[in-house]
Amino acid sequence: MNKIFETPLYGYKRSPDQDSPTPVRHKVIVIGAGPVGLAAAIDLAQQGVEVVVLDENDKVSFGSRAICFSQRTLEIADRLGCGQRLVDKGVLWDRGKVFFDDRQVYEFNLQPDEGYANPAFINLQQYHFENYFVERVRELQADGAPIEIRGRNKVEAIGTHEDHVRLEVETPEGPYTLEAEWLIACDGAASPTRRMLGIDFEGRVFEDNFLIADVIMDADFPSERWFWFDPPFNRGQSALLHKQPDNVWRIDLQLGWDIDKEREKRPENVIPRLKAMLGDDVEFQLEWVSIYTFQCRRMESFRKGRVLFAGDSAHQVSPFGARGANSGLQDTDNLCWKLKLVLDGKAPESLLDSYNAERVHGADENIQKSSRSTDFITPKSEMSRVLRDAVLDLSEKYEFARPLVNSGRLSQPCTYDGSTLNSADALDGPAETRPGSACPDAPLGDAFLLPKLAGKFTLLTIDADAPEVLEEDGVEVTRLALSVKDDLTLALKRRYLGDATSAVYLIRPDQHVAARRDSYEENSFRHAIRRACGKE
């Protein structure tokens, strides 16, 4: 057993709040110390917002759980101060292979273009991710940031009010009551918060089950994503293999719908399946086994008054495509700067409705792509299977068929097309940086672009004039002036200018484009700032 599963990271300590004669009110309380809850808390604390994290546990999650973390997640983690330690520990990969029966039909490269600080993906067990994020919390605490984690603090009841949320919390020393101006629920797919507020999911539950096994073994497989359709070792089903740090390998095996889940998880049933895949001569140990059912569902709204939902508590997708934790960090990335503006009185409370609108848009995009992957991986009719197998056969020799193969469209940052925070596009520039898009990275000599756009409103000028500082209704925007006349910035030109000769971009604190024009026009950008803050 890995010791990290048994080591308390944020053990129970009595809080002065438990001895207060009246409930203490905090600015923000986060429920859940998983990747999403910790990301939200760190983000807020870095902005000076007082935040308390409550979790009924005091350790990392048991088992590897989420393992594939996307480039966008690593960019967010960089801004939170712990991206590099994730990359240093993780297994970096950008290539994958697809197999049909006993043959490889094709391979792909997720990042054929250069000029990014981070890899396309890393594989890293969720328990390592959580451990590094807790380390970051401790660093912030040492620097005096207003952040706290309370382990073995289980929220038993929630009452919502017009100007606060009231929580009844159970601890090893008995119950106490807290209040929060705002509550962020990051308490997972089973979300007790959602249940206590009487809210349910809407969506599909697919009739299929998959076995997950974390296997410790020495193996010379490359650091690639390998996916099998109808392999000899799991006929009529599918399989997936990923390498993780510490000689741990993730294996997913499709089992079908009508199974005895508890029976299938027993080692005497798991081991023969793994031997059929790996070979009788391969020595391995089981570290963790679980079974999951495909689900593509979400809440109708991610906001209920002063309660905001993020991550799996708000939405669920099937795991192929790595859309769970990655979309959860995009939730917090979208939410926290907006909440900071609201708390500071620099934006109306209605700005938080744009969190709901934009991230519901992101969830619907993920659910659609995940559902299509699931339908391709697990065809529900003989005709669907015949069509799928024909696509796989054709993909071996014909490139046109390969985009039709769907073993899980891997997570990409969501573009908020149609958001009320966007201004009309006024630049004939690249589609990838249109308003609503997450800014792609680009090299700037010996540095990279995205760290210069982190956590603040920025006026990015490329061979264009603009003021160094622009303030609109209490919101300050600082200029980042760049030029593409240097050969080192060809990626910047390709990603931000295209055929244009100059550009001015308004970038939100979450590194999404709010507006862009070919030159600076003061009234237009003042209106764009107000619109990006929910004031127009």
N, C-alpha and C positions, 0 to 999 in steps of 0.2 A: 504494500500500500504506500503510495506517495505521501510523504510526511506533510506536504503542503496542504493536503485535505484536512489534516487534524490540527493544524497550528492556528490558534486564534490570532487574527490580525487586528481586531478592534474589540477586545474583550470588554465585558460589562464593567462600567464604573458608575457609581452613583453621581447623578448630576444635581447641582444646586436647584434646578427646576423642580426636582421631586420634593423639595422641602419648602417651596414657595406656598404661602397661604392662598394665593390666587394663581390661575394659570398664566404662565409666562408666554408672551407673544413674540414670535420670531418673524423675521422678514419672509424667509422661504424655508419650508421643510420639504425634504425629498424622502420619499419612501422607497427603499431598495438600494442596496450597495453593490449591485451588479455593474457591468460596464456602462450602461446608460445612466443610471443614477449617479455614479461617481463622476462621469463626464459632466453632467449637469451641475453638480456641486462644485467641481473644480472651476468650471467656466464662470459661474457666478462669483465664487470667492476671488478669482483673479480680477474681477471687476469691482471688488470691494463690497459685494453684497453679502450680508450675513446669512449663512445657510447651515442647517442641521440635517444630517442624514440619519434616518432611522432604519434599522434592519433587525429582523427577528433572529438572524444568524450572527455569527461573529467570525466566520471563516470564508475562504474562497468557495466558489461553486464546486460541487463534486463532479468530477469528470471533465473532459475537454470541452464539451458543449460547442459553443461558437468557436471556430478555428480559423476561418478565412477572413482576413481583414484587408479591405480594399485600399487602393491608393488614396481615395478621398478620406477614408477613416484615418489613415496615417497623417494626412495633411491637417485634419482636425486635431489629432493627438499632438502634432508638433506645436500647434497654438496653445494646447493645454500643458505643454512642458514635459511631455513624456513620449513623444513619437520616436525619438532615436533609440530609446531603450527597448521599445517594441521591435524595431527593425533589427537591432543588434542580437536579440534573442531569437527572433522568428526565422523561419525557413522562407527565403525569398524565391518567388516563382512568377513566371509570366507565360509559360508554355503548358499546353495540355495535349493529350492524345485521346482519340475516340476509337474504340474497338467494337466490332460487330462479330459475334460468334468468336472465332479464335484468331481473327486477323485485325490488324490496324487499318482503319479506313482513311484516316487523315490526322494531322496535327495542326495546332494553331498557336499563334503568338499574340498575347493580349496587349503587348506594348512594342510594336515594331518601330515606332517613332522614338527618338531620343530627346533628351532635354527636360527631364523631370527629376526632382530631388529624391522622390520615393519610388519604390518598385510598384508594379501593377498590383501585386498581392503579396502578403506574407501569410504563412500558416503559423499560428501560435495558439496554444491551448488557452481557453478563457480564464483558467485559474492563474496563469502567468499575467495575462492582461489585467485582471483585477488586482493582483499583487502589486504590479507596477503603478497602477492608479492610486492604490492606498499609499504607496511610498510617496507619490506626488502630493497627496493630501498632507502627509506628515511634513513634507518640505514647506508647504504653504503655512501650516500651523507654526512651524519654527520661525517663519518670517513674519508672523503676526497676522496672517490672513484670518478672516472671521469664518472659519469652517470647522465643523465637528462631526464625527461619526459616533453614533451610539449603538453599540452591538447589544443584542438580546433585548431590544426594545420593540415589542410587537404591537402594532396598531390594531386595536380591537373594535373601535367605533369611530365614525367620522360624522361631524355635523357641519353643514354648510350654512354660512350666513352672508349677508350682503357685503360686509367688509372684512371678513376673516373666515378661517376654517378651524374647527375645534376637533381635537384628537384625544381619544382615550387610549393610553399606552400601558401595556403590561410589561413588567420587568421581573427579574428574580427576587426583587425586594418589594413587589407589590405594584399596584397601578398608580398612575398620575395623569394629569391632564395638561395638554399643550394647546397653544393657538398659533396659527400661521396667517400672515397676510396672504400668502400664496402657497399652495401645495402642489408639488409635482409628483405624480404617481409613476414610479418606474419599477413596479413590483411584479413584473412578469406576466406570462400568458394567463395564469390563473388569477391574477390581480384581485386580492382581497378588497382593495380600494374600489375597484369597479363593482364588485359584488355588493359591498356595503352601500353603494350609492344606487343600487338597483339597475345597473346598466349592463347590457349584454353585447356580444359580438354579432355581426351580420356577415354572411358569406358561405363558403363551401367547406365541407369536410370530405376529402377524397377517400374512396374505399381502397386503401392500400396501407401497408405497414413496412417500415424499414428497420433493420437491425443496425445499430451503431456499435462498433467495437474499437476500443483503443488497445492496440497491440504493441507491446515492447519487444523489439527484435532488431538484430543487426541485419540489414539488407542493403543491396547495392542499387535499388531502384532510384532513378533520378528524382530531383525535386520538381515534379510535374504533377498535373492533375490528370489522372487516368480514369476514364469512364468506359464501362462495358455495357453494351446491349446484348442480351441473350448469350451470355458467356457459357462455355462448357461446364463451368463449376457452379452455375446458378441458372439452369435452363429456364427459358421463358421469362426471366426477370432481368434485373440490372445490378450493377455494382460500381463502386467508386473507391479509389485509393488516393490518399493524401499523406505526404510526409510531414511530421511535426518535429519540433525540437526534442532532444533527449532520447533519440531512438524510439519515439512513439509514432505509430502509424495509425491513421484513421481509416477504417474500412466500413463502408455502408453496403448492406446487402438487402435487396428488395425481397420481401417474404410473401406478399399477397395480403388479402383481406381477412379471410376466415382462419385466424390462427389463435392459439393459446399464448398470449404474450408472456406470461410468467414462465411457462414451460420453455419457450424459445430463448429466454434469457439465461437459462441454466448452462453452466460451463460444458456439461456433457453433450449439449445440443449445439452450442456455439462453436466449440473447438473443431468438430468434424467439418463444419461449413468452412472454417478458415483454412483447415488443412487441404480441403478440395481446391481452394483458391491458391494457396501459397505453396503447396507441395508437402508431402509427408516428412521430408527431410529438413524442413525449416523449423527452427526452434523459436518459440515465442512465449510470452506471458500475457495474460489478459489483465489490463489495468482497469477497464471500465466497460460496461455493457448497458445499452439502453435500447428501447424500441420507441419509435415515433410514428405518428400518423400524419399524413399530409393535411394541412389546414391552411386555407387562404381566407382570412376573415379580418374585419376591423370594426371598431366602434363607429357609430354614425357620426359622432363629433368628438374631437380630442380635447374639447374644453367644456367643462360644466361649471359655470360661474368662476370661482377662484381655485378650482381644481383643474390641473392640466395633466394630460396623460401622454407618456412617451414610451417608445420601444414596444416590447411585446405586450405591455399592458394595454396599448392602443391598437395594435395590429399584429397579425400572425401571417406568415407565409411558409410554404414548404422550404426546406433548407437548401435544395439545389439552386444555386445561383448566389448563395451567401448574402441574402438580403435581410436577415434578421438583425443582428447586432449592428451591421453597417448602416441600415436605415435608421436604427435607434439613435446612433450618434449624429446622423443628419437631423433627426428631430431636435436634439438638444442644441445643436449648432444653430438651428433656425430659431429656437425659442429664447435662449438666454439673453441675447443682446436686446431683444424686444422687451423682455421682462425688466431688464435694467433700465431702459428708457422710461417705461411706465413707472417704476419705483422712484425714479428721479424726477418725475413730473414733466419730462421732456416729450412725452408722447401720450396720446389718449389710451385709456384701457382697451378701447376697441382695436388697437394694434394687435392685441393677442388673438383676435379673431382671424387675422391673417396667418398666424401660426397654424390654426386649425385648417384654414383653406389650403395653404401651401403643402402642409404635410399630409392632409387627406389626399391631395393630388399625388404626392409621392407614394403614399400607401396604395392607391388605386393602380398606379403604374407598376409597382412591385407585384401586386396581386395578379394583375393581368399577365405579366411576364412569367410569374411563378406558376400560374394556372396552366398556361400554354406549355411550359416545360413539363409539368406533371402529366398533362394529357398526352404528350409525345412519349415520355418515359414509360407511362403505364396506360397504353391504349385500352379502351373499354369495349371495343368491338373487333370482330375479325377483320372487317374492312379497314378500320383504322390501323390495325397491326400490319396488314399487307402494304398499305401505303407507307407507313413508317419504314418498314424493312426495305421497300424499294428505294426510298430516299437514302438509306444507309448504304445500300449496294452501289447506287450511282455516285455517292460522295467519294468512293474509293478512287475513281478515275476522273470524275468531272467536277470541276471547281464550282460550277453554278449550283450544285446540289448541297454544298456544304453549309451555306447559311440556313438551309431548311432543317438541318440537324439540330435538335434542341435537347441538349443534356443539361440544361440550366444556363440561361443567359446571365452572365456574371454581373454582379452589382456595379452600377455606374451612378454618379451623382445625378440627382433629379434636377431638371430644368423647370422652373416655375413659370411656364408659359401661361399668359393670361392673368397673372397675379395683379391684384389692385395696387401693389407696391411698385410695379414696373412703369416706367415712362415709355412712350412710343419710341421705337427704334429709329434713330436719325443718322445712322451710319451704314453705308453699303459695305459692311464688313463680314467677317467669317460667321457662319451660323453658330459655331460652338461657343461664341462669346456674346450672343444676343442677350437682351435683357431677360433676367430670370435664370441665366446660366451660372453654374459654379465656375469661377475663374480657373482655367488651366494653368499649370505652372510653366515657367520658362526660365532658362539660365540667363543670368546677368553677370557675365564675367566669372568671378569666383564665388558668386552668391546665386540665390534663386529669388523669383518674384514673390511667391506666396507669403513668405515670412514678413515681407514689407507691407502686406495688405491685411495683417491679422488684427482682429478685435477692434476695429475702428472704421469710421467712414473715411474713404480715400477718394481723392480726385486723381485718377491715373491719366497723365498726359503723355502722349507719344508724339514727339515733334510738334507740339502745340503749346501755346502760351496759356496761362491761367494764374490766378492768385495763389500764393503759398498757403493761405488759410482762408477758409470761407465759413462763416457762421450764419446759421439760419434758425431763428427761433430757439436758441439754446443748444443746438446741435452743431458741433465743430467738425469740419471736414478739412483734412490736411492733404497737400499735394504730393504726389510722387511723380517726378519728371524723368522721363526716359526718352531715349532716341534709338532708332533702328539703323542709324548710319554706321554703326559698328558691326562688323561681321559676326561678333559673338552673340548678337541678338536676333539672328535669323528666325529662331523659333518664336520669339515675341512678335515679329512681323507677320509670320504665317498665322499665328493664333489670334492676334488682336487687330491687325490692319487688313490683311488680305490685299486687295488691290487699292485700298485707300492710302493716301500719303500722310495723313495725320489722324489722330483720334483723341477724344477725351472721354473717359469712362468714370461714372460714379459707381463705386464699389461699396457694398454694404459691409458691416462688421463680420458677417459670416462668409465673406469672399464671394458673394453672388453679385452679378451685375444688376444695377438698378436702372441705369440709363447710359446711353452713349451717343456721341455726336462727332462730326469731323473736326469741330473747333469749339472753343469755349464761348458760350453765350450765357451771360449771368442770369437773366430771368428764367431761362429754361432749366438751368441747374438748380436754382433756388426752388423752383416748383418741384423738381425731381427729388430734392432732399425732403421736402415736406411730404411728398407722396410716399417716399420710402419709409417715412416715420408714421404713416397712417393718418396724416393730417389733411389729405385731399382725396 
